[in-house]
Amino acid sequence: MSKDSNTQHRTTRQHLPTKIIVERHYVGTEKMETVFKRIAEEQVIKKVKVTVHSATSNACTETAKQRFRAG
């Protein structure tokens, strides 16, 4: 940047506008958007299954402990 001789302040640069180019990408015949949605859904389903499995395992363990104490 150069200095303006009259005011002794730096002049600001004028930036050109940024151009964004959007391209559609496909995996096979499917859009990437669809593929990403499916991956996200699979991750959520996997987390739910792990949580449910963990909860049922803990419930089974508690039931077994109660039966052992009663027996």
Secondary structure, 3 states (H helix, E strand, C coil): CCECCCCCCECCCCCCCCCCCCCCCEECCEEHHHHHHHHHHHHHHHHHHHHHHHHHHHHHHHHHHHHHHHC
